Amino acid sequence: MSTPSGGPRPLILVSNDDGISAHGILALASALDGLGDIVVVAPQTEQSAVGHSITIRDPVRAVAYPFRIPSGSILSWAVEGTPADCVKLAIDKLLPRIPDLVVSGINQGPNAAVNIIYSGTVSAATEATILGIPAIAFSYCRWNGGDFEASGRIARIVSVRVLEQGLKADILLNVNIPDLPYSELKGIRVTRQARSKWEESFTERKDPFGRSYYWLSGTFVNLDTGDDTDLGAIEEGYVSVTPVHHDLTAHGFLDEMQSWDLEH
């Protein structure tokens, strides 16, 4: 596949938060085989739910990693850092040029609704958009095991379209694929992020020396019944594609705040 101008093959950076040895990243890189030159730069160990954290008080190290897709071995690096670290380091030091597309995943478990905020998978893609590069985050809506075949096929479909159409500045696509065979998926819906929350609690336990420690647990609560949400689409058997951006300004509240007269 070449660019519309007949230039070089697209360069595609693949990352994740489940770690470079996870089944999902192998499925993603393999699914994109043939679309361009693929390079994998991913965390050496699992970095789930680290959000957009970056490493600033310790060195970030990267080592070559053996990674093979159907067409053969590809350039790959395992990074001692977060998903955002991986994208930053790849673009500044490890890649031969700026990538045409950054893809993250395929995450083991959904990243919809409020979970977008916590997700390292989404944050890898977000970091790419901050750096001006089109990006997509892919998640398979099953927490353990399963078959990534359908997710890989969806990843290829969406990636091809983004390479063809591009994305507006600062926008990434957050894609969630239901735990269904490809033939049973009902289709692909463009959705919005559902409102939700976690009802959280900490379980207190004792270590062998009698000291307390705390283990986070919680229950996910969907606060949104809209059929145009990411959660609604997934529950109905549709792939959810949500355009996301990192501008967190509550634009609808700006005018109301003007009446607060904060200067007095």
C-alpha positions as CSV (number, residue, x, y, z in Angstrom):
1,M,0.0,0.0,0.0
2,S,1.4,3.4,-0.9
3,T,0.4,7.0,-0.2
4,P,-1.9,8.6,-2.8
5,S,1.1,10.6,-4.2
6,G,2.9,7.4,-4.9
7,G,5.4,8.0,-2.0
8,P,6.8,5.5,0.4
9,R,4.7,2.8,2.1
10,P,2.9,4.0,5.3
11,L,4.9,3.7,8.5
12,I,2.6,2.2,11.3
13,L,3.6,2.3,14.9
14,V,2.0,-0.4,17.1
15,S,1.9,-0.1,20.9
16,N,-0.3,-1.2,23.8
17,D,-0.6,-1.3,27.6
18,D,-0.9,-5.0,28.1
19,G,2.8,-5.5,27.4
20,I,4.8,-6.5,24.3
21,S,4.3,-10.2,24.9
22,A,0.5,-9.9,25.1
23,H,-1.7,-11.8,22.6
24,G,-3.5,-8.7,21.6
25,I,-0.5,-6.8,20.2
26,L,0.6,-9.8,18.2
27,A,-3.0,-10.0,16.7
28,L,-3.0,-6.3,15.9
29,A,0.4,-6.2,14.2
30,S,-0.5,-9.4,12.3
31,A,-3.8,-7.9,11.2
32,L,-2.1,-4.9,9.7
33,D,0.5,-6.9,7.8
34,G,0.8,-5.6,4.3
35,L,-0.6,-2.2,5.0
36,G,2.8,-0.6,5.4
37,D,6.0,-0.9,7.3
38,I,5.1,-1.9,10.8
39,V,7.2,-1.2,13.9
40,V,6.3,-2.3,17.4
41,V,7.3,-0.3,20.5
42,A,5.5,-1.4,23.6
43,P,5.9,-1.7,27.4
44,Q,8.1,-4.5,28.6
45,T,5.6,-5.4,31.3
46,E,1.9,-4.8,31.7
47,Q,0.9,-1.2,32.2
48,S,-2.9,-1.4,32.4
49,A,-4.8,1.5,33.9
50,V,-1.8,3.8,34.1
51,G,-3.7,6.4,32.2
52,H,-1.4,9.1,30.6
53,S,1.4,8.8,33.1
54,I,4.9,9.4,31.8
55,T,8.3,8.7,33.3
56,I,10.3,11.7,34.4
57,R,12.3,10.6,37.5
58,D,13.9,7.5,36.1
59,P,15.6,6.6,32.8
60,V,13.5,5.0,30.1
61,R,15.3,2.0,28.6
62,A,14.5,0.2,25.4
63,V,15.8,-3.2,24.2
64,A,15.3,-5.0,20.8
65,Y,12.6,-7.6,21.0
66,P,12.0,-10.6,18.7
67,F,8.6,-10.0,17.0
68,R,7.3,-11.9,14.1
69,I,4.1,-11.4,12.0
70,P,3.0,-13.5,9.0
71,S,5.3,-11.7,6.5
72,G,8.4,-12.2,8.8
73,S,10.3,-10.5,11.6
74,I,9.8,-6.8,12.2
75,L,11.6,-4.1,14.1
76,S,10.4,-4.1,17.7
77,W,11.4,-2.6,21.0
78,A,10.4,-3.4,24.6
79,V,10.4,-0.3,26.7
80,E,10.7,0.0,30.5
81,G,8.0,2.6,30.7
82,T,4.4,3.5,30.2
83,P,2.4,3.4,26.9
84,A,2.8,7.2,26.6
85,D,6.5,6.8,27.1
86,C,6.6,4.2,24.3
87,V,5.0,6.6,21.8
88,K,7.2,9.5,22.8
89,L,10.4,7.5,22.6
90,A,9.5,5.8,19.4
91,I,8.8,9.0,17.6
92,D,11.8,10.9,18.9
93,K,14.5,8.1,18.8
94,L,13.5,4.7,17.6
95,L,11.6,5.2,14.3
96,P,13.3,6.1,11.0
97,R,10.7,8.8,10.4
98,I,7.4,10.2,11.8
99,P,4.8,7.4,11.5
100,D,1.7,7.9,9.3
101,L,-0.5,6.1,11.9
102,V,-0.2,4.9,15.5
103,V,-2.4,2.0,16.6
104,S,-2.7,0.8,20.2
105,G,-4.0,-2.5,21.5
106,I,-5.7,-4.9,21.0
107,N,-6.5,-4.4,24.7
108,Q,-7.7,-7.4,26.7
109,G,-11.0,-5.9,28.0
110,P,-13.2,-3.0,27.0
111,N,-12.1,0.7,27.2
112,A,-15.5,2.4,27.0
113,A,-17.2,5.2,29.0
114,V,-15.2,6.5,32.0
115,N,-12.6,3.8,31.5
116,I,-11.2,5.9,28.6
117,I,-9.7,8.1,31.3
118,Y,-7.8,5.3,33.0
119,S,-6.8,3.4,30.0
120,G,-3.1,3.1,29.0
121,T,-4.3,1.8,25.6
122,V,-6.2,5.0,24.8
123,S,-3.4,7.1,26.3
124,A,-0.8,5.7,23.8
125,A,-3.1,6.8,21.0
126,T,-3.8,10.1,22.8
127,E,-0.1,10.8,23.0
128,A,0.2,10.3,19.2
129,T,-2.6,12.9,18.6
130,I,-0.8,15.4,20.9
131,L,2.2,14.9,18.6
132,G,0.0,15.5,15.5
133,I,-0.2,11.9,14.3
134,P,-3.5,10.0,13.5
135,A,-4.2,7.3,16.0
136,I,-6.6,4.5,16.9
137,A,-7.1,2.5,20.1
138,F,-8.5,-1.0,19.8
139,S,-10.0,-3.0,22.7
140,Y,-11.5,-6.5,22.7
141,C,-14.4,-6.7,25.2
142,R,-13.4,-9.8,27.0
143,W,-11.2,-9.6,30.1
144,N,-9.4,-12.9,29.8
145,G,-8.6,-15.3,26.9
146,G,-10.9,-15.5,23.8
147,D,-10.2,-15.2,20.1
148,F,-8.7,-12.0,18.7
149,E,-9.6,-12.9,15.1
150,A,-12.7,-10.7,14.8
151,S,-10.9,-7.8,16.6
152,G,-8.0,-8.1,14.2
153,R,-10.3,-7.9,11.1
154,I,-12.0,-4.8,12.5
155,A,-8.7,-3.3,13.3
156,R,-7.6,-3.7,9.7
157,I,-10.9,-2.2,8.3
158,V,-10.7,0.9,10.5
159,S,-7.0,1.3,10.0
160,V,-7.3,1.2,6.2
161,R,-10.0,3.8,6.3
162,V,-8.0,6.1,8.5
163,L,-5.0,5.8,6.2
164,E,-7.2,6.7,3.3
165,Q,-9.3,9.4,4.9
166,G,-7.0,10.8,7.6
167,L,-8.3,12.3,10.9
168,K,-8.8,15.9,12.0
169,A,-6.1,17.3,14.2
170,D,-6.3,16.2,17.9
171,I,-8.9,13.5,17.3
172,L,-8.3,9.7,17.8
173,L,-10.7,6.8,17.3
174,N,-11.5,4.6,20.3
175,V,-12.7,1.2,19.0
176,N,-14.3,-1.5,21.1
177,I,-15.1,-4.9,19.6
178,P,-17.7,-7.2,21.3
179,D,-16.7,-10.7,22.2
180,L,-18.4,-12.3,19.2
181,P,-17.2,-14.2,16.1
182,Y,-16.8,-11.8,13.1
183,S,-19.8,-13.3,11.4
184,E,-22.0,-12.5,14.4
185,L,-21.1,-8.8,14.7
186,K,-24.1,-6.7,13.8
187,G,-22.0,-3.9,12.2
188,I,-20.0,-0.8,13.2
189,R,-21.5,2.2,14.9
190,V,-20.1,5.7,15.4
191,T,-20.8,6.4,19.1
192,R,-20.3,8.8,21.9
193,Q,-18.7,8.1,25.3
194,A,-21.3,6.9,27.8
195,R,-21.6,8.5,31.2
196,S,-20.6,6.1,33.9
197,K,-18.7,5.7,37.2
198,W,-17.1,3.2,39.4
199,E,-18.6,2.6,42.9
200,E,-15.2,1.9,44.5
201,S,-14.1,0.6,47.8
202,F,-10.8,-0.5,49.4
203,T,-10.6,-3.9,51.1
204,E,-8.3,-3.7,54.1
205,R,-6.0,-6.6,54.7
206,K,-3.0,-7.4,57.0
207,D,0.5,-8.3,55.9
208,P,2.5,-11.0,57.9
209,F,3.7,-8.2,60.3
210,G,0.2,-7.1,61.1
211,R,0.4,-3.9,59.1
212,S,-2.7,-2.8,57.1
213,Y,-2.7,-2.6,53.3
214,Y,-5.5,-1.8,51.0
215,W,-6.7,-3.5,47.8
216,L,-8.9,-1.5,45.4
217,S,-12.2,-3.0,44.2
218,G,-15.4,-1.7,42.8
219,T,-18.5,-2.1,40.7
220,F,-19.0,-0.4,37.3
221,V,-22.2,1.6,36.9
222,N,-23.6,2.7,33.6
223,L,-25.3,6.1,34.0
224,D,-26.3,6.4,30.4
225,T,-29.2,4.6,28.6
226,G,-28.7,6.3,25.2
227,D,-28.6,3.9,22.3
228,D,-25.9,6.1,20.6
229,T,-23.3,5.3,23.3
230,D,-20.2,3.1,23.2
231,L,-21.7,0.9,25.9
232,G,-25.0,0.6,24.2
233,A,-23.4,-0.4,20.9
234,I,-21.3,-3.1,22.5
235,E,-24.2,-4.5,24.4
236,E,-26.2,-4.8,21.2
237,G,-23.4,-6.6,19.4
238,Y,-22.0,-3.7,17.4
239,V,-18.4,-2.5,17.1
240,S,-18.2,0.9,18.8
241,V,-16.1,3.6,17.2
242,T,-15.9,6.8,19.3
243,P,-14.0,9.9,18.1
244,V,-12.1,11.3,21.2
245,H,-10.0,14.4,21.7
246,H,-7.8,15.6,24.6
247,D,-9.3,19.0,25.0
248,L,-11.0,18.6,28.4
249,T,-12.5,22.1,28.5
250,A,-16.2,22.1,29.4
251,H,-17.1,24.5,26.5
252,G,-20.8,24.5,27.3
253,F,-20.0,25.9,30.8
254,L,-17.8,28.8,29.7
255,D,-20.6,31.3,29.2
256,E,-22.2,30.5,32.5
257,M,-19.0,31.0,34.4
258,Q,-18.7,34.5,33.0
259,S,-21.6,35.5,35.3
260,W,-19.6,34.5,38.4
261,D,-17.6,37.8,38.4
262,L,-14.6,36.1,39.8
263,E,-12.5,39.3,39.7
264,H,-14.7,40.8,42.5
